[in-house]
Amino acid sequence: MVLEAPLFSSTIAGLPDSARQLRAWGLTMQLSLCIESPVIMLLASSLAFVHSAETYAVTRKLTIILCCYCTALTFLAGWTPLLDIVANGWLGFPMETVEASRNPLRIMLFWSAAIGWRRFLQGILIHQGQAQRLVHGTLLRLTVIFLTTVTMARTVNVGGAAIAATAIMVGVLIESVYVTVVSKPAVKLVTNVTCGNDASTLMRKLIRFHTPLAATSLLGLIVQPVVSQFLAGKPDSYVSLAVWPVLFGIVLELRGWGISVQELAVGRLKQKRSTERGIWLFAIFVGVLTSAVVILICLVPALMQCIEKILNLDGRNREIRVALEQALPWCIGLPLSTSLLSAHRGILAYKKQSLLVSAGMVVGIVTLIGCLWIARASQFAALPTACVILVISELVSLGVQLLPLKARHRP
């Protein structure tokens, strides 16, 4: 999934007006991810909750409600002054960037809805032991996105951000159709089981379980716009706001392995195929390995040059290239902290302690905002400072989540 970010960055960087379009695409994705936050954790909720016809019907109803809500919010962002208020007024993006992101947001009108429906069904597939279907769907989406991006970049002149928005929208829609079709046997197996519980009672239980997870998603995804607001207030914002989505995409390539540990933990623990200790050891292995890759890239100039060539930054966009090289070494700890944090969130989700996950996220975000506010007056480079603070906030979040566990072991 994380292959999408460098693909779009590379395409946009190779087109005219690349710096402005990179900033516009970064803003578009930041807002779109925040809007879709209520539906991202539907996979975890579906996996943990759907086990009968009654729980399927309740979860499906909540999924449709949340998808409609996200679509309405995307409409408001793309067709009303809400975008100006949020992007220019709150986040501090220049109006030229805001205007360049308006059409991409409109193109992605049904993006959140497609993702919500897909993740609801993916939870059922995992529960029925058909996780390989997720891989097939992801490969299908990536293929469609790649073909759409390459074709549009060579044939139309609508701006790099609009091309990326169209490609990701088409890819997600096609994957959602695919998942809908292949999940029918799994859905039939679930709906053949009855539990006899009242629908209203089940809905209350589901909402109590899903709400903290949705809040966690929002808190996690709000990191990008919070960092963007910090970058927009610094003297080098013209460059840093263009570099930020590129840097975030590169690191996400490696953090993605750690992020996926959360769903893996829920599935493996629920199926009694692993222990908590096993999840922790796997998370440490993934985190150390991916952080080591960041170190390797920073130490071997040829690897950095290869990445810059893939992203169309070699020989052009010198300011963006230099800023990227200066910031990447400060991201070394992010893959490890993300992997550990995701593992514990998965364990807590399995135990249905989603409120504790949200508590950790709240403290982490408060730490992030507080540190960024303090750093505004510093003379340190903006992007490296933001990267260090991101690592600190994730470690603080993990520490808060672990406190109750330590308390239980006290005599």
Secondary structure, 3 states (H helix, E strand, C coil): CCCHHHHHHHHHHCCCCHHHHHHHHHHHHHHHHHHCHHHHCHHHHHHHHCCCHHHHHHHHHHHHHHHHHHHHHHHHHHHCCHHHHHHHHHCCCCHHHHHHHHHHHHHCCCHHHHHHHHHHHHHHHHHCCCCHHHHHHHHHHHHHHHHHHHHHHHHCCCCHHHHHHHHHHHHHHHHHHHHHHHCHHHHHHHHCCCCCCCHHHHHHHHHHHHHHHHHHHHHHHCHHHHHHHHHHCCCCHHHHHHHHHHHHHHHHHHHHHHHCHHHHHHHHHHCCCCCHHHHHHHHHHHHHHHHHHHHHHHHCHHHHHHHHHHCCCCCCCHHHHHHHHHHHHHHCCHHHHHHHHHHHHHHHHHCCCHHHHHHHHHHHHHHHHHHHHHHCCCCCCHHHHHHHHHHHHHHHHHHHHHHHHHHHCCC
